[in-house]
Amino acid sequence: MFALLRRYLRRVDALYLALCAACSAVSVVVLVSIGQTQLGSNNKASVQLIASFLGIMLAVIFSTVDYRALARAWPLHATVAWGLVLPTLFLHNFRAGVVTIGYDAGGTSNYSWYRVGGMTFQPAELAKISFILTLALHLSRVRGRVNQPKNLLLLLLHIGVPTALIHIQGDDGTALVFLGIGVFMLYAGGLSNWVAGGALATGVVGGGALLKLRPGILKGYQFKRILAVITPDDPNLADITYQQNKGAMAIGTGGLTGTGLFTPEHIFVPNAWNDFIFAYLANVLGFVGAAAVLALLLGVCLRTLTAALQSRDALGRNICVGIFAALFLQTVINLGMNLQVLPVIGVTLPFFSAGGSSVVMMYFCVGLVLSVGLQARRSRVDAVAIL
């Protein structure tokens, strides 16, 4: 058993897997601290621990599966993923026995969840993985011809339709991540700088015009969250700015080493176990702890890009770029929310925020990256053997 494990770790990117596991370990410890000092229960930490162990096992299993076969199986996973997403577009808090379809988990018209008994699941997390695989396959099939009008139009539809569906679902934070993943992958897949620049300018001007002509396109709470970033001291927005003000205060008063784990001597931040776990972490572990967390996430992102560079085919590179984009964008957006420079849009911090389904799906992505690296190493070994 141990010999088999050692052989496996020699073949895969063990450092990458270790960095991800370290993120999960820190997350569980921090969630135990939140459970003891705020919630009076370790349920969230227990779910995170179980999900992390399950996720690591799935990552190991899927690392041994050829990612090319998973990409070619897109009719299967796309049907399952989007088949779960589509009902939430029309059914809101619809109960069928122990299952609630289109569950509104946050009270903000975000009906993107399923509730099964006391557990919740967000199908958009599974759809995100399917989206990366299908777009990676699409890009690999038009490699070198991305900028041809027909191919570019189809690629934009491939990105736009899933993004629009998630927006209609009510989860604009995840929709923004979908859009960002698509843009990253499209640019890395060969999109012309001129086309990219023109599209960016058109998007900025078009978006501004749309908000001017149809200001009602943003829901009331969404508009207030944007205003909260611009005017955080506005007393009329006190109910909206409270969480971010507390988060910024927690980060700013953490000092070098923080107030310490498992003690009540910290600044209370609402929802500290989820979107604002970084604020809590920076408060109790200080600058040293916050810097360590950022270093871990940076390491995960860099190893993901390393796997992309080492890939022997366009499909593997595209998959790794998509997963890097998901990690990078979620990290940047979440940190922006915590630092009060971006509006609160419900984007979690990868590996750290509480959430069993998101953790498991994140490790599924880890398995894909490991698979790309493993196949690249096999190709190099085979080439050396032939020589």
Secondary structure, DSSP 8 states (H G I E B T S, - for coil): -HHHHHHHHHHTTHHHHHHHHHHHHHHHHHHHHHIIIIIS--HHHHHHHHHHHHHHHHHHHHHTS-HHHHHHTHHHHHHHHHHHHTHHHH-SSEEETTEEEEE-SSSSS---EEEETTEEE-HHHHHHHHHHHHHHHHHHHTTT-TTSHHHHHHHHHHHHHHHHHHHHHT-HHHHHHHHHHHHHHHHHTT--HHHHHHHHHHHHHHHHHHHHH-GGGS-HHHHHHHHHHH-TT-GGGHHHHHHHHHHHHHHHT-TTT-S-TT-S-S---TTTTTTTHHHHHHHHHHHHHHHHHHHHHHHHHHHHHHHHHH-SSHHHHHHHHHHHHHHHHHHHHHHHHHTTSS-------TTTSS-HHHHHHHHHHHHHHHHHHHHHHHHHHHHHHH-
